[in-house]
């Protein structure tokens, strides 16, 4: 039996986010108070050499998802079990989840 423990990413609206959900928001929508939020325009702050595997250039969606997962792992954000992506560019998020080296290991389209 295979259990996929990656965090599911679903597409929806701000109202679809439950208490254990983080939000991946494209644009300037105002996020609900108390939610874990990452914006698609978020860029990582590389602490390693540009050639290391975690700092290679990546898409905005890949960067945002990587930053979100690292924040969860470090405990700097509330633990979340799912991500609700609020975006019109679903293809960019799916592409990051399927092809970004880090995002594909941590997230799945749910």
Buried (B, 14 or more C-beta within 10 A) or exposed (E): EEEEEBBBBEBEEBEBBEEEBBBBBBEEBEBEEEBBBBBBEBEBEEEEEEEEEEBEEBBBBBBBBBBBBBBBEEEEBEEBEBBBBBBEBBEBBBBBBEEBEBBBEBBBBB
